[in-house]
Amino acid sequence: MISPRISTLLTNMSPNERFEILWSFVEKRIPVFLVGPAGSGKSYVGLQIMRRYLEVYYNGSKIINLRDIDEFKQDIKEIDIKALYVAGSANVTKLDLLGGRLLIGGQYLRKPGHLKRMIDEGGIVFIDELTSLPPQFTILLNEMIDSIFNKSAHENFYIFFAGNPSTYVGANEIPDSLLERVAGIWFDYYPLEDEVKIVYSMLNASKNYQDITTDPDFMVFLEFIVAFLRSLRRNLEYSGEICPISVRSMYLAVNSILSFRGRVQPKIEVDRARASVYQIISGDLPDNLVEIWKNRKIDALFRFMKNHQIGWNHIREGIISLGILSKFIGSPQIEDILSRFP
């Protein structure tokens, strides 16, 4: 079973620090298997690695998605692939990557595999959602990895992987023979401050709420919402539920809250919620009540809510509007944390 017992060095690192550590594996041509919860950013960092690889070794060529290749319309010999992204699923077959015989026009023709060609000519392959591939397929990847170790592959050939833990519903076990050939690295959610920065950049890029995001108190509000959702995610995990609340979910939650603002009368009772807000923002209860009343972040949060007519009902509705939470609405874990506010 894949679990967090594998290398957890990246867990408390920033996105840039994580990337540079992973790039050092790439430079040494050590195949990496990123394992972590859905929505933790494995695919995003994998594509970043591919882009840098292309810049360093191929002057910025293009990343090709396996699903976009139509060999019936293109001569495969004319498809010059230097970066191949493969989204793992039951639909990906041995024929797609490793080649084989194909019946076309009443006769069997040999179809060369993309991986074989890249092993010979160089390039980078990222197989995402590895645990969604059938084990009888993944075991065939051993030869591809071995070609890197025994130097039979082109010097610029590299392959790496990402996937969810095998505890996820529908996830397949990875054969031991493949696992012994890769460096397994746990890729957890980013630390609080980094998730806040990512969501903030997403909001800025959308340009929908520039009048609000420029408010000096906005970052405290954003940190509160992100911390709130992290607490919710943690509560569900402790109860054995898998709920990948990602930065995308956090971005959607903030958008929903701000969309409800002004359309529904806000409930802005604040002082009754100070202790709960303190616990979410600080991650723990204070040593004494004086700390709660002196906390400037809480004052900034309540000031922002009042200035922009955001109430607890808006926050509650924005949270439960997340699609990823739809199957958990009504569960004790969610109701407990939502009931802490007026």
C-alpha positions in Angstrom: 0.0 0.0 0.0 1.3 3.5 -0.9 1.2 5.6 2.2 2.8 8.8 3.7 5.6 6.6 5.1 7.5 7.2 1.9 9.8 10.3 1.7 7.9 13.3 3.2 10.7 15.8 2.9 8.7 18.0 0.5 5.7 18.4 2.8 6.6 21.7 4.5 8.4 23.2 1.5 7.2 26.0 -0.7 6.3 25.3 -4.4 9.7 26.6 -5.6 11.6 24.6 -3.1 9.7 21.4 -4.0 10.3 22.1 -7.7 14.0 22.4 -7.3 14.3 19.2 -5.3 12.4 17.3 -7.9 14.5 18.9 -10.7 17.6 17.5 -9.1 16.1 14.0 -9.5 15.4 14.8 -13.1 18.9 16.0 -13.8 20.3 12.7 -12.4 17.7 10.8 -14.5 16.3 9.1 -11.4 12.6 8.2 -12.1 10.3 9.8 -9.5 6.8 8.6 -8.4 4.9 11.5 -6.8 2.2 10.1 -4.5 -0.3 12.3 -2.7 -3.9 13.3 -2.3 -6.0 14.5 -5.2 -5.7 18.3 -5.7 -2.3 18.6 -4.0 -0.7 19.9 -7.2 1.1 16.7 -8.6 -0.1 17.3 -12.1 0.8 21.0 -12.1 4.3 20.4 -10.8 4.7 17.6 -13.3 3.9 19.8 -16.2 6.3 22.5 -14.8 9.0 19.9 -14.9 8.2 19.0 -18.5 8.3 22.7 -19.5 11.7 23.2 -17.9 13.0 20.0 -19.5 12.0 21.2 -22.9 13.6 24.6 -22.3 16.9 23.0 -21.1 17.2 20.2 -23.7 14.9 21.0 -26.6 14.7 24.8 -26.9 11.1 24.9 -25.7 9.3 22.3 -27.8 5.6 21.5 -27.2 4.0 19.1 -24.7 1.9 16.6 -26.5 -1.1 14.9 -24.7 -1.5 11.3 -25.7 -5.3 11.7 -26.1 -4.7 14.4 -28.8 -2.7 12.1 -31.1 -4.7 10.5 -33.9 -2.5 8.1 -35.8 -5.2 7.4 -38.3 -5.0 11.0 -39.6 -1.2 11.4 -39.1 1.7 9.4 -40.1 3.2 8.4 -36.7 6.7 8.8 -38.2 5.9 12.5 -38.7 4.9 13.1 -35.1 8.0 14.4 -33.4 7.3 14.1 -29.7 9.8 15.4 -27.2 7.3 15.7 -24.2 4.5 13.2 -23.8 1.8 13.7 -21.2 -0.3 10.6 -20.4 -3.4 10.8 -18.2 -3.7 7.3 -16.7 -7.0 5.5 -17.2 -8.4 2.1 -18.1 -8.5 3.4 -21.7 -4.8 3.7 -22.0 -3.5 0.5 -23.6 -0.2 -1.2 -24.3 -0.7 -0.4 -28.0 -0.9 3.3 -27.2 2.5 3.5 -25.7 4.5 0.4 -26.4 3.2 -0.4 -29.9 2.0 -3.7 -31.5 0.2 -5.1 -34.4 -3.0 -3.4 -35.6 -5.6 -4.6 -38.1 -6.1 -1.8 -40.7 -7.8 -2.3 -44.1 -7.9 -6.1 -43.8 -4.2 -6.5 -43.0 -2.0 -6.4 -39.9 0.4 -3.5 -39.7 3.0 -2.9 -37.2 2.4 0.2 -35.1 5.5 1.6 -33.4 5.0 2.8 -29.8 5.7 6.4 -28.7 7.7 5.3 -25.7 10.0 3.1 -27.8 10.7 6.0 -30.2 11.4 8.4 -27.3 13.7 5.9 -25.6 15.7 5.9 -28.8 15.5 9.6 -29.7 15.1 11.3 -26.4 12.3 13.2 -24.7 10.4 13.3 -21.4 7.3 11.2 -20.5 5.0 12.0 -17.6 2.4 9.3 -16.7 -0.1 11.0 -14.5 -2.7 9.0 -12.4 -0.5 5.9 -12.5 -2.7 4.1 -10.0 -5.6 4.4 -12.6 -3.7 2.1 -15.0 -4.2 -1.7 -14.7 -1.3 -3.4 -13.0 -0.7 -5.7 -16.0 0.1 -2.6 -17.9 2.2 -0.8 -15.4 4.5 -3.8 -15.0 5.4 -3.4 -18.7 7.0 0.0 -17.8 9.9 -1.7 -16.0 11.8 -2.2 -19.3 11.4 1.5 -20.0 12.8 2.5 -16.6 15.6 0.0 -16.9 16.7 1.5 -20.2 17.6 4.7 -18.2 19.6 2.8 -15.6 21.5 0.5 -18.1 22.2 3.5 -20.4 20.6 1.9 -23.4 18.2 4.8 -23.7 19.0 8.2 -25.3 20.8 10.4 -22.8 17.9 12.8 -22.8 15.2 10.3 -22.2 13.4 10.6 -18.9 10.1 9.1 -17.5 8.3 9.9 -14.2 5.0 9.3 -12.6 2.3 10.7 -10.3 -0.7 9.0 -8.6 -3.0 8.9 -5.6 -2.5 6.6 -2.6 -3.7 3.1 -3.1 -6.2 3.7 -0.3 -8.3 5.8 -2.7 -11.4 4.0 -4.1 -10.6 2.7 -7.6 -6.8 3.1 -7.2 -4.8 0.0 -8.3 -1.8 -1.4 -6.5 1.5 -0.6 -8.2 3.6 -3.7 -8.8 6.6 -4.0 -6.4 8.8 -4.5 -9.5 8.0 -1.0 -10.6 8.2 0.6 -7.2 11.7 -0.7 -6.6 12.8 1.2 -9.7 11.5 4.7 -8.7 12.0 7.2 -5.9 8.7 7.4 -4.1 8.0 11.0 -2.8 5.0 12.0 -0.8 3.5 15.1 -2.4 1.1 16.6 0.2 -1.0 19.8 0.1 1.1 22.9 0.3 1.5 24.7 3.7 -1.1 27.3 4.6 0.8 30.4 3.5 1.5 28.9 0.1 -2.1 27.8 -0.5 -3.1 31.4 0.4 -0.6 32.8 -2.1 -1.8 30.5 -4.8 -5.5 31.3 -4.3 -4.7 35.0 -4.2 -2.9 34.8 -7.5 -5.9 33.0 -9.0 -8.2 35.7 -7.8 -6.0 38.4 -9.1 -5.8 36.7 -12.5 -9.6 36.6 -12.8 -9.8 40.4 -12.2 -13.4 40.0 -10.9 -12.9 41.4 -7.5 -10.1 44.0 -7.8 -12.0 46.4 -5.6 -12.1 43.9 -2.8 -8.7 42.2 -3.2 -7.0 45.7 -2.8 -8.5 46.1 0.6 -5.7 45.9 3.2 -7.7 43.5 5.3 -8.5 41.1 2.4 -5.5 38.9 3.0 -6.7 38.2 6.5 -10.1 37.2 5.2 -8.5 35.0 2.5 -6.2 33.3 5.1 -9.3 32.6 7.2 -11.3 31.0 4.4 -8.2 28.9 3.4 -7.5 27.9 7.0 -11.2 27.1 7.4 -11.3 24.7 4.4 -8.0 23.1 5.6 -9.6 22.4 8.9 -12.6 20.9 7.1 -10.3 18.8 5.0 -8.4 17.6 8.1 -11.5 16.7 10.0 -12.8 14.6 7.1 -9.4 12.9 6.8 -9.3 12.1 10.5 -12.7 10.4 10.1 -11.4 8.3 7.2 -13.2 10.3 4.5 -11.2 11.3 1.4 -12.2 14.8 0.3 -9.6 16.5 -2.0 -10.2 20.2 -1.1 -7.6 21.8 -3.4 -6.6 25.4 -4.1 -9.2 25.2 -6.9 -11.9 24.5 -4.3 -10.7 27.3 -2.2 -10.7 29.7 -5.1 -14.3 28.6 -5.9 -15.4 29.0 -2.3 -14.1 32.6 -2.1 -15.9 33.4 -5.4 -19.1 31.9 -4.1 -18.9 33.9 -0.8 -18.3 37.1 -2.7 -21.1 36.3 -5.1 -23.6 35.8 -2.3 -22.5 39.1 -0.8 -25.1 41.9 -1.3 -27.8 39.5 -2.5 -28.7 38.0 0.9 -29.0 39.9 4.2 -25.7 39.3 6.0 -25.6 37.9 9.6 -22.6 39.8 10.9 -22.7 38.9 14.6 -19.0 38.7 15.3 -18.0 38.7 18.9 -19.8 35.4 19.6 -17.5 33.7 17.1 -14.1 35.1 18.3 -12.9 31.9 19.9 -13.7 29.8 16.9 -12.1 32.3 14.5 -9.0 32.4 16.7 -8.7 28.6 16.7 -9.0 28.4 12.9 -6.6 31.3 12.2 -4.0 30.3 14.8 -4.5 26.5 14.6 -5.1 26.1 18.3 -6.9 27.5 21.3 -5.2 30.3 23.2 -3.7 30.0 26.7 -6.2 32.6 28.0 -9.1 34.7 26.7 -7.1 37.9 26.6 -5.2 36.6 23.6 -8.5 36.3 21.7 -9.5 39.9 22.3 -6.1 41.2 21.5 -5.7 39.3 18.3 -5.4 41.9 15.5 -6.1 39.4 12.7 -9.6 38.8 14.1 -10.3 42.5 14.3 -9.1 42.9 10.7 -11.3 39.9 9.6 -14.4 41.4 11.2 -13.7 44.8 9.9 -13.4 43.4 6.3 -16.7 41.5 6.7 -18.5 44.6 8.0 -17.1 46.8 5.3 -18.1 44.4 2.5 -21.4 43.2 4.0 -20.2 39.6 4.3 -22.0 37.5 6.9 -21.6 34.1 8.4 -24.5 32.9 6.3 -22.5 33.9 3.2 -19.5 32.0 4.3 -21.5 28.9 5.2 -23.4 29.0 1.9 -20.2 29.6 0.0 -18.5 26.6 1.6 -21.4 24.1 1.2 -21.8 25.2 -2.4 -18.5 23.4 -3.3 -19.3 20.4 -5.5 -16.5 18.4 -3.8 -18.5 18.6 -0.5 -21.8 17.6 -2.0 -21.6 14.0 -0.8 -20.6 15.1 2.7 -23.2 17.7 3.4 -24.9 16.7 6.7 -22.0 14.7 7.9 -21.0 15.4 11.6 -17.5 16.5 10.5 -18.8 19.3 8.4 -21.7 20.3 10.6 -19.5 20.5 13.6 -17.1 23.1 12.1 -19.9 25.1 10.4 -21.9 25.2 13.7 -19.1 27.1 15.4 -20.3 30.4 13.9 -23.5 32.4 14.5 
